[in-house]
Amino acid sequence: MNAFSHLQPKYAKASPDPEVIYACIIANATGIESKKMTDISDVNDNDLDRVNKNYIRYQTLYKSNEMIMNHTAKLPIFAEYNLSDYGVHASVDGQK
């Protein structure tokens, strides 16, 4: 959650709950409107809108994705996917 910083840090009163950030990311990724997300989750509509406007942007998503990828590369299983001379083996459907 450290990757998600406020757009204007001097106006940030407190860090948002991780659950609200997760709800924003899922709502944006799946195309669910914020109203529907508040109906199907325990997240307050005002919190969802505030976090979406102030914390979710290209820079924070890029930084968080980079943190996840760097952590994944450090896992022992990651070396098992170097199956050939040309680099990392990957599959779209998730099967090896």
N, C-alpha and C positions, 0 to 999 in steps of 0.2 A: 504494500500500500504506500510505500515511500515514494513511488514513482508519480503518484497523483498529487500534484501540488496545486494550490489555488492560483487562479489567473492573476490576482493581485494579492500577493502574500500579506501585505500590511493590513488588509481588510479581513483576513481570515481570522475568525474568532476561535474556531476549534476544527480539528480534523473530522471529516465525515466518517460515519460508521462504515466499515468494510461492506456490510450487507447492502448499503445504499449504492456504493460504487458497483458492486456485483450486479445489482438490479439495473442500474443505468447501462452497463455494458451489455447485459443480456437483452434488454429492451431495444437498444440501438442495433445490436447484431441481428436480432430476429425480426425487426420491423414492428415490434409491438409499441403501440402508443403509450405514453406515460400514464394516462388515465386507466388503461387496461392493466398495466403493470401494477398500479396501486390496488386495483381490484383483486388481482390474483396473488398478491404478496402482502406482507406486513409493513411495507414501506409507505411512509407518509408522502402525499403528493407534493407538498412544499419542499420536503427534503430531496425528493427525486429531481424536481426541477432545478433546485439550487445546485446540487452536485453536477447535474448534466450541464448547466451553464458555466460553472466555475472550475470544474475539475476534469471533465472529459473533453479532451481536444487531441489533435494529432500528436503533439509533443509528448503528452503524458502517456498516450497509448503506445507510441513508439518506444519510449523509455521502459515501460512495463513489459512490453514484448521482448525487448532486448535483455532485460533481467531474466525473464523466463528461459529464453534461448541459451543464455550463458550458463544458467544453472543446469539446464538439460545437458549441455555439452560436458559438464563435469561429472555426470553420472557414469558409473562403471559400464552400464549396458550400452552406452553411446558408442564405445569402441567396437562393439560387435557388429555394427552396421557398416563398417569399412570392409566391404566384401570384394572390392576390385581395385585395380590400379587407378581408376579415374576418380575416386572419391567416395563420398557417402552414398550408400544405397537407400533409396526411399521409394515408397509406394503410395499412390493416391488413396487406395482403399484401406490402408493401414496394415496390410498383410505383407509378410516378408517373402 
